[in-house]
Amino acid sequence: QAANYAKTGAATRVLIVGYTDTSGSAAYNLGLSNRRSRTVADALVAQGVNGGVIALDGKGETALAKPTADGVREPLNRRATIDINF
């Protein structure tokens, strides 16, 4: 849906932000969140979104959707968000 929306409206910027839960070290999770955002970007480009308008960010475990203690596996925190601007 995000790819179709971005293509239909001729997006000027697509920001993808990756997040993780708190299992693993903070440094590992930061890298994982960056890889997660890259994976989403690659999927959007494969579906025809202009890669030149895509920006990536990784927040690691710093912006939890569901607050948890350190070392807790929480699927809701393992996510990527896509913001599309026209």
C-alpha positions in Angstrom: 0.0 0.0 0.0 2.8 2.4 0.8 4.5 1.8 -2.5 1.3 2.5 -4.4 0.5 5.6 -2.4 4.0 7.0 -2.9 3.9 6.3 -6.7 0.4 7.6 -7.2 1.0 10.9 -5.4 4.5 11.4 -6.8 6.1 11.5 -3.4 8.8 14.2 -2.8 10.2 12.4 0.3 9.7 9.0 1.8 11.2 8.7 5.3 11.6 5.1 6.7 12.5 4.7 10.3 13.5 1.4 11.8 13.1 0.4 15.4 13.9 -2.6 17.6 13.0 -4.1 21.0 15.4 -4.1 23.9 16.8 -7.7 23.5 20.5 -7.4 22.5 22.9 -4.6 23.1 22.1 -1.0 22.3 24.8 -0.9 19.6 23.5 -4.1 18.0 20.0 -2.8 18.0 21.0 0.5 16.4 22.6 -1.5 13.5 19.5 -3.7 13.3 17.2 -0.8 13.1 19.2 0.7 10.3 19.2 -2.7 8.4 15.4 -2.9 9.0 14.8 0.5 7.4 17.1 -0.4 4.5 15.1 -3.6 3.9 11.9 -1.7 3.7 13.5 0.9 1.4 14.7 -1.9 -0.9 11.2 -3.4 -1.0 9.7 0.0 -1.9 12.2 0.5 -4.7 11.5 -3.0 -6.0 7.9 -2.0 -6.3 8.7 1.1 -8.3 9.2 3.9 -5.7 11.9 6.4 -6.7 14.9 5.6 -4.6 16.1 9.2 -4.9 13.3 10.4 -2.6 13.9 7.8 0.2 15.6 8.8 3.4 16.5 6.3 6.1 16.9 6.5 9.9 17.3 3.9 12.7 16.3 4.6 16.3 17.4 1.3 17.8 15.7 0.7 21.1 15.3 4.4 21.9 11.6 4.9 20.8 9.7 1.9 22.0 6.1 1.5 20.9 5.5 -0.6 24.0 7.8 0.3 26.9 9.7 -2.7 28.3 12.6 -3.4 30.6 16.1 -4.0 29.1 16.5 -7.4 27.5 12.8 -8.0 26.8 11.6 -9.3 23.4 8.6 -7.4 22.3 7.2 -7.9 18.7 5.4 -4.5 18.8 8.8 -2.7 19.1 10.2 -4.5 16.0 8.9 -2.3 13.3 9.5 0.3 10.6 7.5 3.4 9.9 7.0 5.0 6.5 6.2 8.7 6.2 5.4 10.0 2.7 5.4 13.6 1.8 4.1 15.2 -1.4 
